[in-house]
């Protein structure tokens, strides 16, 4: 079976409960549509679990995009102070003031403090491992399941994008992307996203998956006390914990 889930936001217990609910096995595939980290208190733990599962496909969310760049810069400073390390840092062109502003934005606007705390507590080799894993996240996936085509992404569609030219857009383009649920983008392709909790789109969908015009949003607000949702693309069955 092929499953999609999104916006786990550090809710490790709900994540594990969902894997148990769908009876996730080595024969299944799970696409995680971004925002695994921040807000909740077990972001690194979820990333570590995902990274050990070859059948979990991670897609970049805005929280990973912001957090990765902050943590990468922080990691470059978390070294023993020697003549060699000072020389190496001097060649990285890191602007400390700019870095401080970026950290402030991530920790305040993105609620990244919990992720930063977890990251600092990881052993050095695990810090490197987590960053390398996030770097592998894709911006989108286009898949076919039982004769249906799906576009999986966290954000939406970059302005001017088509299915054929999506690979021309970078991470920043996708972060700036939006989706209009009143619009049908593609007749033969279903777009599945997260990013915006469904209760923000329509209060009557609080805690439930939202569907309209070949668009599906599966962010049901798990970290805000609502459910964590998962959709099976083979059967169209919805799961909630």
Secondary structure, DSSP 4 states (H G I P E B T S, - for coil): -EEEE---TT-HHHHHHHHHHTT--TT-EEEE-S--SSSSS-HHHHHHHHHT-TTEEEB--HHHHHHHHHHHHHHHHSS---HHHHHHHHTTT--HHHHHHHHHHHHHHS--HHHHHHHHHS-HHHHHHHHHHHHT-BSEEEEEETTEEEEEESS-B-TT--TTTGGG--HHHHHT-B--TTS---SSEEEEE-SS-HHHH-GGGTTS-EEETTEEE----GGGTS--EEEETTT--EEE-
